[in-house]
Amino acid sequence: MSETGTGMNFANGTGAGAAPGAGPDIAFRCLGVRADPHAVFPTLCFRIGVTEPVGESVHAIALHTQIRIEPQGRRYDVGESALLADLFGDPSRWGETVRPLRFADVSVMVPRFTGSTEVDLPVPCGYDLEVAAGKYFASLDDGEVPMLLLFSGTIFARSGDGFVVRQIPWHCEARASLPVRVWRELMDRYFPGGGWLRLHRDTLRALQRFKSRRALATWDETVEVLLEEARG
């Protein structure tokens, strides 16, 4: 599509119109992960480096990122393996059962740049132990969580005397490592010393009746009494 009289030419990044934007692919890398100390909700910030090797003036990138946990990329001690059995089954079968876990899907606009830039990718986090990622994080004591970031979206750039619009290639990705320490610090900031466990309403009411009958002061005490009775 072209608009005469404005000096602006648009190409969709496919077919013959894509030639002005052809060249080496745009590249992404993760420069680090940190907890956002000022967010209303628990939020991790992935610092993303973006490089446009052709030297075009990039007006903006509508960037979408899928973040996956790659649990097969690290070792686990005995205590961690016992807790992860709820997620992956018996460790003897982990060669078959351990698969990537989807952590988040987030979008951000990358502002104008030439050559290279950096941008924060904010990822809101929860502490729901019913979610696979929550179970996984809660089972780890130390070390790092290997992650894979898969990028997609649209690039708006100047090329020659016009503009080019093209899609981010499907194979653009970057690896990241989230220190378990950073995750724990983030959760402790919002849920100090605790966590969330979602229960069915009927189960919660039964627990409330049990707590009332035993005149127990807290939910922790209620669960401790139940665990003691279960152990006999």
N, C-alpha and C positions, 0 to 999 in steps of 0.2 A: 504494500500500500504506500502511496506517496502523496504528499501534499505540496503542490506547486506554490511558489511565491513565498515560502517560509524557510527554504533551505534545509528542511527536515525530511529525511528518508527513514522509513522503518522497515526492518526485516524481522521475521519471526524466528530466525536461527535455524531454519530447515530449508532445504531446497536451494534454488539459485540465489535467493535473497540473502543467504547466510554468509556469502563470501567475505563481506567487509569485516565480519566478526570472527573469521576462521583463524586458527593458530593454536598455540599451546593452551591447554586447559587451565582454567582458574584452579588454584590450589588452596586447600584449607589445612590447618594444623591446630591442635589443642596445645596452648601454652601453659595451662595449669588450671586447677580447680580450687575455689575457695568458698567459704561460707559468707553470705551477704549479712553483715552485722546490723543493717538498718531495715531489712524487709519486715513487713507485717506478718508474713507467714514464713516458715522455714524454706530458705531458698539457697540453692547452690549456684554459683556463677562459674561457667566454663569460659575461660578466656580464649577466643578464637582468633588466630592469625589468618588473614586472607591475602593472597598474592595473585595479581593479574599480570602474567609474564609478558604480554604483548606491549604494555605501556599505554593502553587505552585509558581515557578518563571515564571511570565508572561512576555513573550518576547515583545508582542505588542497586542494592540486591535484596530482593524479597526472599529471605533465606529460611528454609524449613529444615529442621534437624531431627532425626530419630536417634535416640540414644539407647544402646543396648549394653547390658552387663554381659561380659564374657567369662562366666565362672570357671571354664576349663583352663583359663590362663593363669591360675595361681595354685599354690599348694595349701592344704588345710591340715591343722593339727587334730588330735584325737577328739578334743572337746568340740571343735567346730564341726567335725564330721558327724558327731552324734546329733547336733542340733540341725544340721542340714539334711539328715535322713528324712525329715518331714517333707522336704522339698524335692530331693533327688532319689530317695529310697536308700537301700543298703549300699555302702561304699563299694562293695564288690561288683555292683552293676553300674557304677558311675560312667564307665566307658560308653554305655548305651543311653543313660538317662540324663546326663548333664548336657544341657543345651542353653544357648543364649536366652536371656530374659529381657523383655522390653522394659525399659526404665521410664522413658519420657518421650513425648513428641512436642517440640516447641518451635515457635517461629519468631523471627526478629528482622527488622529492617536494617541493613548495613548502609550507612550514609556514604556520601560522595567521597571518592578517593582516587588516587593515581598510583599505580605500582603496587602498594601494599598498605594494609591497615590492620587494626585490631578492634575487636568488638566483644562485649560481654554477652553471653548467652545465659539468661536467668532461667533456672529450672526450679519451680515450686516443688517441694517435697512433703510427703506425709509419713506417718509412723504407724500405718495400718498393718498389723501382722497377718491380716487375711490376704494381703497382696503379696505376690511372689517376691518382688523386689524388697519389700519390707521384711519378710521372713529371712531373706538372704543377708541383708545388712545386719539384722539383729543377731545373726548367728556367728558373726566374725569378731575376733578379739583384737586383731592387729593386722599390719601389712597394708596392701593396696588392693583396690577393686579394679580389675582391667575392664575397660569399656571401649566400645566402638561407636563412633559418631558417623551417621550416614546423612549426606547432605543432598538437598534438592531445592528447586526454586527457580527464580527468574532473574537474569542480569540485564540491567538497563545501562548501556554504555555509549559513549561517543566514538565514532569510527570515521575518520576522514572528515567530510563535510556534512555528515548526517549522524543518525543514531541507529544502533542495532539493539534488538531485543532477542535474547536467546536463553535457552534453558541451561541450568547447571547440569553437566554430564552425570549420568546415573552412577558412575563408578567413583565419584568424589567421596572420600571418607577420611577419617583421621582416628588415631588411637589416643586414648586418654587413660590416666591412672588416678583414681580417687583414693587418697589415704583414708583408711578406716577412722583414723584419729579425727579427720575433718568432719566426717559424718557424725561421729559421736558428739563432738563439740557442738555441732549444729542442733542435734536433737536435744542435748542437755540444756541448750539455751532456751528452747521453747517448751520442753517437757522434762524439767530437771528431775533426774532420778527415776523417771517413769516411762510409760508407753501406753499405747492404746490397743485394746482388744475388743472387737465388735462382737456383741452377743445378740441373739434373737430375743425379742421382747419377752416371750414366755420364760426363757432361761433366766433373764435378768430378774423377773418378778419372783421366780422360785428362789434365786439367790437372796433377794430382799427378804423373803419370808424366813429363810434359814438364818440370815443375819439378825433379824428381829427376835426370833425364838431363842437364839443363843446369847442375845444381848451383846453382840460383838460391836466394837467401836468403829472399825474401819473395814474397807473392802480387802485390804491386804490381809488383815487378821482373819477375815472370812475365808479367803482362799487358802491361807495357811492351815486353818482348822480342817478344811476339806481334804487337803493334801495329806495331812497327818492321819486322818481317818482312812484315807485310801491306802496308805502304806501299812495300816494295821498297827 
